[in-house]
Amino acid sequence: MQGWTAREIRGFAAAARTENLAAPIGAAQRVGTGTATGWVRYYDQQKDLIATLRKAGFDVWISSASPQPVVEVWAEGVGIGADHVMGIRNTTTRGGKFTAHLQGCGSVRDGDDTMITYIDGKRCWINKEIFGVRGAAAEKVQPAARRQVFAAGDSDTDISFLRDATALRLVVNRNKNELMCRAYDNSDGRWIVNPMFIEPKPQKTGPYPCTTTGYVDHDGAKGPVLRGDGSVVPDQTDSVF
């Protein structure tokens, strides 16, 4: 996105959204020399959940490891404004054009490009933007009164953000090993699982490898999934699909 403004990128995203929402389910499109999915849909269930939470007085935010202007466009479709969106944020030139570098969070400075809204970076950005935590403290788990009550995600990269939620954690099952190990283990009784709402995945044929390779470290090394007390999560059978 280097060299483009946020307004221009929002325009690209809006055009892509319009095209893909109008395309039939199952459509494909040519991108360069390859073929990619050419359709997309909002989950009606997501819209309903967000509307219900907001009606009940919850402050609803979207956090995504996609570019900030792109997430802003998609958030409009579920009634979430740009001021309640956290995506990957580029630094800009004085003229407002994006550079090839990213804004930092916590102890990570702008341009270091190592703290995005992804894995532990989601925690940092949530602490910084929603709860006003500054400096390196934003990288740490905050007291319960300064953490989200409810969180929802569908990827292993959402785990830190989900575990920080104090009351309830909703997981949409895309067969992601660590995420499903933790959700099915439900060690503190605050995890719930739902199948994908469109084209849900079939039941995983074997158990999730929680005791052996379910966890993938930042360097790619695999190992067992551990609870907060250090005990190993048992292998889990896929039961919500």
Secondary structure, 3 states (H helix, E strand, C coil): CCCCEHHHHHHHHHHHHHHHHHCCCCCEEEECCEEEECCCCCCHHHHHHHHHHHHCCCCCCEEEEEEHHHHHHHHHCCCCCHHHEEEECEEECCCCEEEEEECCCCCCCCCCCCCCCCCHHHHHHHHHHCCCCCHHHHHCCCCHHHCCCEEEECCHHHHHHHHCCCCEEEEEECCCHHHHHHHHHCCCCCEEEEECCCCCCCCCCCCECCCCCCEECCCCCEECCECCCCCECCCECCCCC
